[in-house]
């Protein structure tokens, strides 16, 4: 956790409603030499449905492998999150640490191990110390319940602020609530979801349907952000539906309120994903890249990500340089259908190039003024079809190097 707040941090911390059937507790396991809580234990009401999206990395942590297996059961009673140690690339010792946590938490809650979900985040290649995990868990079991902000702060690593969001929907005439927390600042290029994110709702939702809705929500949120093009070994997003509200259960989009719940879930995921970008390591500018006129939506997204992941584009934005030639470069290298002579490029609503050429009498002054701000818009029209996509990223500053050059120290 950094002492220096991101300049893109929200001015106010949102107030999240309590979710029936969810109790959070935190403790100091001391996974790193820091004076803060770094273990989160969440108790969930019996019958809570769970869904999740997990990293596509071919070198996942044992926590990810466990969650992937446990999700098949569709129910959850507990969640344990460790911060400061990813427990990835740790062989048998890493699996033993996960097994210890499962055993202790399931015994505490009187449930099966398949109803316990575990995540860890931090340095890769260092086994999670079982003695610290055991002591931390036992402390958490007896700790007083805490609020969302404390839970959000406890799962942080290089984050500079706790990330939280809320949404609501009317289901069958009853308002249901959703609260979510997320951590992430670097190693951000989701290919499934993102970093570590947890969503809780008092709605009653069938597990298979919740999985379908979460996948829809992540496709246009967590899967559309990037900080540095790197996908983590530990990326996890889990959604828990406790069913503690009086709203009727949801099992398909034919049910009254299902569309509203999907909209709320998608909005919540978008809010959380944007907070991750706003806390990108060393970030000073939040960048939205909108691509239209592509051969397909998928093609538009790949082009947008090519622009968003380009170090040359990101450093140009950091330097407040309206170098649209770098955007052309990123479009061309994406490997997607494109025609140089049909491209249109704009910054902040000002068209700078059209039909493969700089616009006549181009005035860079309004573009330069836009780039001095902290909210940057880049628009690219490919001129070939109706495909479109939006992705979000941040600029690349020396601060990113400072953070990551000595991350393990």
MARVEX-881269 format. One record per residue (C-alpha): x, y, z. Coordinates in steps of 0.5 Angstrom, whole numbers, plus 2048, in hexadecimal, padded with zeros to 3 digits. Example, Ala and Ser with C-alpha at 12.3 -4.5 7.8 and 13.67 -1.06 7.14 Angstrom:
819_7F7_810
81B_7FE_80E
END
This chain:
800_800_800
803_807_7FE
803_80D_802
802_811_7FC
7FB_812_7FA
7FA_811_7F2
7F8_818_7EF
7F2_814_7EC
7EF_812_7F2
7E8_813_7F4
7E6_81A_7F8
7E2_816_7FC
7E1_80F_7FF
7DA_80C_7FD
7D6_809_803
7D4_802_802
7CE_7FF_805
7CF_7F9_809
7CD_7F2_805
7C9_7ED_809
7CD_7E7_80A
7D4_7EA_80A
7D8_7EB_810
7DF_7EE_80E
7E5_7ED_813
7ED_7EF_812
7F3_7ED_816
7FB_7EE_816
7FE_7E8_813
804_7EC_812
806_7E9_80B
80A_7EF_80A
80E_7F4_80F
808_7F9_80F
804_7FC_814
7FD_7FA_811
7F8_7F5_811
7F9_7F0_80B
7F4_7EA_80C
7ED_7EA_80B
7E8_7E5_80D
7E1_7E6_80A
7DB_7E1_80D
7D5_7E0_809
7CE_7DE_80A
7CC_7D7_809
7CA_7D6_802
7CE_7DB_7FF
7CE_7DA_7F7
7D5_7DC_7F4
7D8_7DD_7ED
7DF_7DF_7EB
7E4_7E1_7E5
7EB_7DF_7E6
7F1_7E1_7E3
7F3_7DD_7DC
7FA_7DD_7DE
7FE_7D6_7DD
802_7D7_7E3
7FC_7D8_7E8
7FC_7D8_7F0
7FA_7D2_7F4
7F4_7D7_7F6
7F2_7D8_7EF
7F2_7D1_7EE
7EE_7CF_7F4
7E9_7D5_7F3
7E8_7D2_7EC
7E6_7CB_7EF
7E2_7CE_7F4
7DE_7D2_7F0
7DB_7CB_7ED
7D7_7CB_7F3
7D3_7D1_7F3
7D3_7D3_7FA
7D8_7D7_7FF
7D8_7D8_806
7DF_7DB_807
7E4_7DF_804
7EB_7E1_806
7F0_7E6_802
7F7_7E6_804
7FB_7ED_802
803_7ED_801
804_7E6_7FE
801_7E4_7F8
803_7DC_7FA
804_7DB_7F2
809_7D7_7EF
80A_7D4_7F6
80A_7CC_7F5
807_7C7_7FA
808_7CC_800
803_7D1_7FC
7FE_7CC_7FC
7FF_7CA_803
7FE_7D1_805
7F7_7D1_802
7F5_7CB_805
7F7_7CD_80C
7F2_7D3_80A
7ED_7CF_808
7ED_7CA_80E
7ED_7D0_813
7E8_7D4_810
7E3_7CE_80E
7E4_7CC_815
7E2_7D3_818
7DC_7D3_814
7DA_7CC_814
7DA_7CB_80C
7DD_7C7_807
7E4_7CA_804
7E0_7CA_7FE
7DD_7D0_800
7E3_7D4_802
7E6_7D9_7FD
7ED_7DB_7FE
7F1_7E1_7FA
7F8_7E3_7FB
7FC_7E9_7F8
803_7EC_7F9
80A_7EA_7F7
80A_7E3_7F2
80F_7DE_7F4
80F_7DE_7FC
80A_7D8_7FF
805_7DB_804
808_7DA_80B
803_7D5_80E
805_7D7_815
803_7DF_813
7FD_7DC_810
7FA_7D8_816
7FB_7DD_81B
7F8_7E3_816
7F2_7DF_815
7F1_7DD_81C
7F2_7E4_81E
7ED_7E6_819
7E8_7E1_81B
7E7_7E5_822
7E8_7EC_81F
7E2_7F0_81F
7DE_7F1_819
7E1_7F7_814
7DE_7FC_80F
7DF_7FB_807
7E5_801_807
7E9_7FD_80C
7E8_7F6_808
7EA_7FA_802
7F0_7FD_805
7F2_7F6_808
7F2_7F3_801
7F7_7F8_7FE
7FE_7F8_7FC
801_7FD_7F8
7FA_801_7F7
7FA_808_7FA
7F3_808_7FC
7ED_803_7FE
7E9_801_7F8
7E1_800_7F9
7DB_801_7F5
7D3_800_7F6
7CD_7FF_7F2
7C6_7FD_7F3
7C0_7FA_7EF
7B9_7F9_7EF
7B7_7F1_7EF
7B0_7F0_7F0
7AE_7F6_7F3
7B4_7F6_7F8
7BA_7F9_7F8
7C0_7F5_7F8
7C7_7F8_7FA
7CE_7F6_7F7
7D5_7F8_7FA
7DC_7F7_7F8
7E3_7F8_7F9
7E9_7F7_7F5
7F0_7F7_7F5
7F5_7F8_7EF
7FA_7FE_7ED
800_7FA_7E9
800_7F3_7E5
7F9_7F5_7E2
7F7_7F3_7DB
7F1_7EE_7DD
7F0_7E8_7D8
7EA_7E6_7DD
7E8_7EB_7E2
7EE_7EF_7E6
7F2_7EE_7EC
7EE_7ED_7F2
7E7_7EF_7F2
7E1_7ED_7F7
7DA_7EF_7F6
7D4_7ED_7FB
7CD_7EE_7FA
7C7_7EC_7FE
7C3_7EA_7F8
7C1_7E3_7F7
7C4_7E0_7F1
7C5_7D9_7EE
7CD_7D8_7EE
7CD_7D6_7E6
7C9_7DC_7E4
7CD_7E1_7E9
7D3_7DE_7E5
7D0_7E0_7DE
7CF_7E7_7E1
7D6_7E8_7E4
7D9_7E5_7DD
7D5_7EB_7DA
7D7_7F0_7DE
7DE_7EF_7DE
7DE_7EE_7D7
7DD_7F6_7D6
7E1_7F8_7DD
7E6_7F4_7E0
7E8_7F1_7D9
7E9_7F8_7D6
7EE_7FB_7DA
7F5_7FB_7DA
7FB_7FF_7DE
801_7FB_7DB
7FF_7F5_7D7
801_7F0_7DC
7FC_7EB_7DE
7FD_7E8_7E6
7FD_7E1_7E8
7F8_7E3_7ED
7F3_7E7_7EA
7EC_7E5_7ED
7E5_7E8_7ED
7E0_7E5_7F1
7D8_7E6_7F2
7D4_7E4_7F8
7CD_7E4_7F9
7CA_7E3_800
7C3_7E3_7FE
7C1_7E7_805
7BD_7EC_801
7B5_7EB_801
7B6_7EB_7F9
7B4_7E5_7F5
7B9_7E1_7F2
7BD_7E2_7EC
7BE_7DC_7E7
7BD_7DF_7E0
7BD_7E5_7DC
7B5_7E3_7DC
7B4_7E5_7E3
7B2_7EC_7E5
7B8_7F0_7E7
7BD_7EC_7E4
7BF_7F1_7DF
7BF_7F7_7E4
7C4_7F2_7E8
7C8_7F1_7E2
7C9_7F8_7E1
7CA_7FA_7E8
7D0_7F4_7E8
7D3_7F7_7E2
7D3_7FE_7E5
7D6_7FC_7EB
7DC_7F8_7E7
7DD_7FE_7E3
7DD_803_7E9
7E2_7FE_7EC
7E6_7FD_7E6
7E7_804_7E5
7EA_805_7EC
7EF_800_7EA
7F1_804_7E4
7F1_80B_7E8
7F6_807_7ED
7FB_805_7E8
802_805_7EA
805_80C_7E9
7FE_80E_7E5
7FD_815_7E4
7F8_815_7DF
7F1_811_7DE
7F1_80F_7D7
7EA_80C_7D3
7EC_809_7CC
7E5_809_7C7
7E6_805_7C1
7E0_805_7BC
7E0_803_7B5
7E4_7FC_7B6
7E2_7F6_7B2
7DF_7F3_7B8
7DE_7F5_7C0
7E4_7F0_7C1
7E8_7F3_7BC
7E7_7FA_7BF
7E9_7F7_7C6
7EF_7F4_7C4
7F1_7FB_7C0
7EF_7FF_7C6
7F3_7FB_7CB
7F9_7FB_7C6
7F9_803_7C7
7F8_802_7CE
7FE_7FE_7CF
803_802_7CB
808_805_7CF
809_80A_7CA
802_80C_7CA
802_80C_7D2
808_810_7D3
806_815_7CD
800_816_7D2
804_817_7D8
808_81C_7D4
802_81F_7D2
804_81F_7CB
7FE_81E_7C5
802_819_7C1
7FD_816_7BD
802_812_7B9
803_80D_7BF
7FC_80C_7BF
7FC_80A_7B7
802_806_7B9
7FE_802_7BF
7F8_801_7BA
7FD_7FE_7B4
800_7F9_7B9
7FA_7F6_7BC
7F9_7F1_7B6
7F2_7F3_7B5
7EF_7F5_7AE
7F1_7FD_7AD
7F2_802_7A8
7F6_807_7A9
7F3_80C_7A4
7EC_80B_7A8
7EE_80C_7AF
7EC_812_7B3
7EF_814_7BA
7ED_819_7BF
7EF_81B_7C6
7EA_81E_7CB
7E5_81F_7C5
7E9_823_7C0
7EB_81F_7BA
7F2_81F_7B8
7F2_81A_7B2
7ED_818_7AD
7EE_813_7A7
7F5_812_7A9
7F7_819_7A9
7F8_81F_7AE
7F2_823_7AE
7F3_82A_7AA
7F4_830_7AE
7F5_82B_7B4
7F6_82F_7BA
7F9_82B_7C0
7F8_830_7C5
7F1_82D_7C8
7F4_826_7C7
7FA_829_7CC
7F5_82C_7D0
7F1_825_7D1
7F8_821_7D2
7F9_826_7D8
7F3_823_7DC
7F3_81C_7E0
7ED_819_7DC
7EF_818_7D4
7EB_815_7CF
7EE_812_7C8
7E9_810_7C3
7EB_80C_7BD
7E6_80B_7B7
7E9_805_7B2
7E4_806_7AD
7E3_7FF_7AB
7DC_7FD_7AF
7D8_7FD_7B5
7DC_7FA_7BA
7DE_7FE_7C0
7E1_7FE_7C7
7E3_802_7CD
7E9_800_7D1
7EC_804_7D7
7F4_805_7D9
7F8_80A_7DC
7FF_80E_7DA
806_80B_7DB
80A_80F_7E0
811_80E_7E3
80D_80D_7E9
80B_806_7E7
812_805_7E6
814_807_7ED
80E_802_7F0
810_7FC_7EC
818_7FD_7EC
818_7FB_7F4
811_7F8_7F5
814_7F2_7F9
818_7F6_7FD
END
